[in-house]
């Protein structure tokens, strides 16, 4: 279900810039929730780093730690639900960008970024994001690297689900969407890793500027990812037709 034809990183970035050319105000409006979440994560990471430094600097300080099983389970559930909700907002913005790429002359409204609550089945989508978050959590338990690899494998679930929403169809099982993502990403994980790695400079600037650079970088990165997904599924569809 995947083609060996490489997808140009420069090409998808060029498509992202072309989509936003002269309309970056709309791009920021469409991506405002991911921008806020990203900036928040930068500050949260900064506070966590400071807390770790404080513990190292004062090793004799007693730190309270309730390690009971109930507390750990509650924390795990909260982490999974938090990731699932983050995925929901990420997906609905990406779906809006998919529609924008299909009709590049239009200007999507802020309301359209909540299409997951309007045109899609919200509870079905929430369940799918929870399933994906649980699977990623379980893989991360093995080690960090397997979790990262599976993150790339599952990265196209949102696009597979969007196709069904547009066609009014549905896979028999929720995990089928994750399976589709794994198939199209077979042999592509390194390629997507290099794409994400190419954004490292933007992330460094985002941290140095307290998140302000993300006003430009987040819309740009999200559009680039969607452009990549469009090429990926087009290649997979072309290959399936040839068989």
C-alpha positions as a printed Julia matrix, in Angstrom:
243×3 Matrix{Float64}:
   0.0    0.0     0.0
   3.02   2.26   -0.18
   5.21   3.43   -3.04
   8.99   3.65   -2.91
   8.89   6.96   -4.79
  10.42   9.57   -2.47
   8.45  12.62   -1.38
  10.41  15.85   -1.66
  10.75  17.68    1.65
  11.51  20.89   -0.2
   8.49  20.29   -2.41
   5.95  19.93    0.42
   7.42  22.96    2.18
   7.07  24.95   -1.02
   3.42  23.87   -1.28
   2.79  24.99    2.31
   4.27  28.42    1.64
   2.27  28.73   -1.58
  -0.97  27.91    0.24
  -0.41  30.71    2.75
   1.07  33.28    0.39
  -0.68  36.59    1.04
  -3.03  34.93    3.55
  -0.94  34.34    6.63
  -3.49  36.09    8.81
  -5.98  33.39    7.88
  -3.29  30.73    8.47
  -2.74  31.99   12.03
  -6.49  32.1    12.67
  -6.95  28.51   11.46
  -3.99  27.26   13.52
  -4.57  29.36   16.63
  -5.35  26.41   18.92
  -2.22  24.41   17.94
  -0.22  27.63   18.33
  -1.53  28.15   21.87
  -0.94  24.49   22.78
   2.6   24.61   21.42
   3.48  27.82   23.27
   1.97  26.36   26.44
   4.11  23.23   26.03
   7.23  25.4    25.71
   6.51  27.13   29.0
   5.55  23.82   30.65
   8.84  22.28   29.5
  10.68  25.31   30.86
   9.02  24.96   34.27
   9.78  21.23   34.32
  13.42  21.91   33.5
  13.6   24.5    36.28
  12.05  22.03   38.76
  14.63  19.38   37.85
  17.44  21.92   38.21
  16.09  22.94   41.62
  16.13  19.34   42.83
  19.69  18.84   41.56
  20.82  22.09   43.15
  19.31  21.1    46.51
  19.87  17.33   46.76
  19.12  17.25   50.5
  15.65  18.66   49.98
  12.93  16.14   50.73
  10.48  15.79   47.87
   7.04  14.4    48.6
   6.15  11.52   46.35
   2.99   9.49   46.6
   3.9    6.39   44.64
   0.71   4.48   45.33
  -0.68   2.39   42.47
  -3.95   4.33   42.48
  -2.16   7.65   42.01
   0.0    6.23   39.22
  -3.0    4.79   37.41
  -4.86   8.08   37.73
  -1.86   9.93   36.33
  -1.61   7.52   33.4
  -5.29   7.91   32.55
  -4.97  11.69   32.7
  -1.93  11.61   30.41
  -3.73   9.4    27.86
  -6.86  11.57   27.88
  -4.75  14.72   27.59
  -2.94  13.32   24.57
  -6.23  12.21   23.02
  -7.75  15.68   23.4
  -4.6   17.25   21.94
  -4.91  14.87   18.97
  -8.54  15.89   18.46
  -7.65  19.57   18.1
  -4.64  18.72   15.96
  -6.74  16.54   13.65
  -9.58  19.01   13.18
  -7.11  21.76   12.2
  -5.36  19.37    9.82
  -8.71  18.46    8.25
  -9.35  22.15    7.64
  -5.94  22.42    5.96
  -6.78  19.39    3.79
  -9.92  21.18    2.62
  -7.9   24.35    2.03
  -5.39  22.49   -0.14
  -8.31  21.11   -2.16
  -9.67  24.63   -2.67
  -6.61  26.9    -2.3
  -8.42  30.07   -3.41
 -10.81  29.94   -0.48
 -10.22  31.39    2.96
 -11.37  28.98    5.69
 -13.06  30.51    8.7
 -12.19  29.93   12.34
 -15.48  28.05   12.72
 -14.34  25.49   10.16
 -11.48  24.46   12.42
 -14.11  22.91   14.68
 -15.52  20.71   11.94
 -14.84  17.66   14.07
 -17.74  18.81   16.26
 -19.96  19.58   13.27
 -19.45  17.2    10.36
 -17.66  14.33   12.06
 -18.74  11.92   14.75
 -17.09  13.48   17.8
 -17.44  10.52   20.15
 -16.23   8.09   17.5
 -13.24  10.35   16.87
 -12.53  10.74   20.58
 -12.54   6.96   20.98
 -10.15   6.62   18.04
  -7.73   9.17   19.54
  -7.92   7.39   22.91
  -7.13   4.05   21.26
  -4.17   5.59   19.46
  -2.95   7.28   22.64
  -3.19   4.03   24.61
  -1.21   2.15   21.95
   1.48   4.84   21.91
   1.64   4.78   25.7
   2.1    1.01   25.73
   4.86   1.2    23.12
   6.57   3.97   25.08
   6.6    1.72   28.15
   8.99  -0.58   26.29
  11.42   2.29   25.64
  11.33   5.81   24.27
  12.62   4.87   20.8
   9.85   2.28   20.03
   7.29   4.89   21.1
   8.76   7.47   18.73
   8.83   4.96   15.85
   5.2    4.05   16.44
   4.35   7.74   16.61
   5.54   8.04   13.01
   3.7    4.83   12.07
   0.41   6.16   13.45
   0.9    9.72   12.15
  -1.41   9.28    9.15
  -4.44   8.01   11.07
  -6.05  11.45   10.87
  -5.85  11.44    7.05
  -7.26   7.91    6.68
 -10.17   8.87    8.93
 -10.77  12.11    7.05
 -11.14  10.15    3.79
 -13.92   8.06    5.32
 -15.65  11.13    6.75
 -15.68  12.75    3.3
 -17.01   9.58    1.66
 -19.58   8.85    4.36
 -18.02   5.47    5.07
 -16.43   3.85    8.1
 -13.96   1.05    8.71
 -15.22  -1.98   10.61
 -12.86  -1.4    13.55
 -11.23   1.71   14.96
  -7.83   0.09   14.73
  -8.3   -0.27   10.96
  -7.47   3.44   10.57
  -4.27   2.93   12.53
  -3.52  -0.11   10.36
  -3.94   1.99    7.21
  -1.53   4.55    8.65
   1.01   1.83    9.42
   0.75   0.48    5.88
   1.23   3.79    4.09
   4.1    4.64    6.44
   5.85   1.33    5.78
   9.32   2.34    4.57
   8.49   6.04    5.1
   9.24   6.58    8.78
  12.8    7.78    8.16
  11.53  10.14    5.48
   9.0   11.66    7.87
  11.64  11.81   10.6
  13.86  13.89    8.31
  10.92  16.17    7.59
  10.33  16.74   11.3
  14.06  17.14   11.87
  14.12  19.94    9.29
  11.93  21.98   11.68
  14.5   21.87   14.5
  15.63  25.42   13.78
  12.08  26.74   14.17
  11.73  24.92   17.49
  14.99  26.42   18.75
  13.82  29.91   17.77
  10.46  29.2    19.37
  12.14  28.35   22.67
  14.49  31.34   22.51
  11.6   33.73   21.82
   9.31  32.29   24.47
   7.04  30.81   21.83
   6.46  33.93   19.72
   8.05  32.43   16.6
   5.44  29.69   16.71
   2.9   32.22   15.42
   4.6   31.69   12.06
   6.18  28.26   12.53
   3.16  26.22   13.68
   0.95  27.09   10.66
   3.92  26.45    8.37
   4.75  23.08    9.95
   1.13  21.91   10.0
   0.57  22.79    6.33
   3.81  21.02    5.41
   2.7   17.87    7.23
  -0.66  17.92    5.47
   1.04  18.44    2.09
   3.23  15.41    2.86
   0.17  13.31    3.75
  -1.57  14.29    0.52
   1.39  13.07   -1.53
   1.69   9.94    0.58
  -1.91   8.85    0.07
  -1.87   9.83   -3.6
   1.11   7.53   -4.15
  -0.53   4.74   -2.15
  -3.77   5.1    -4.12
  -1.92   5.1    -7.47
  -0.06   1.93   -6.5
  -3.26   0.16   -5.38
  -4.91   0.96   -8.72
  -1.96  -0.5   -10.62
  -2.23  -3.83   -8.8
